Amino acid sequence: LERAFAGGDIPVLPTSDIVDRMHTIVANIENAHAVPRTDGMKSLLEVYAAARDMEARNRDHYLRLAEAEVNPETRRLWEFLASEEDKHYMALDEMVRFVLST
């Protein structure tokens, strides 16, 4: 853990193009297959919204851990994990908005 925070910098993952790639994948699937929904199949909106909400809960959990942590290095780790969860939340929120707009 100490080596991970050597120099005081927390590594940050590069910005992802996942939203653009997901738009393309969804469009290709919709164009290639007219898959009828069954009563048990969740809509894309429900799936993306549930995943987005899970990311928000995880982010908030990591933030609570960071607030309670007394060790500065461990606190930075919790804050880093929260920031990564927030990136996931934002990507899934984009997907929810995409599905709502189609």
Secondary structure, DSSP 8 states (H G I E B T S, - for coil): -TTTTGGG---------HHHHHHHHHHHHHHH------TT---HHHHHHHHHHHHHHHHHHHHHHHHH--SHHHHHHHHHHHHHHHHHHHHHHHHHHHHHH-
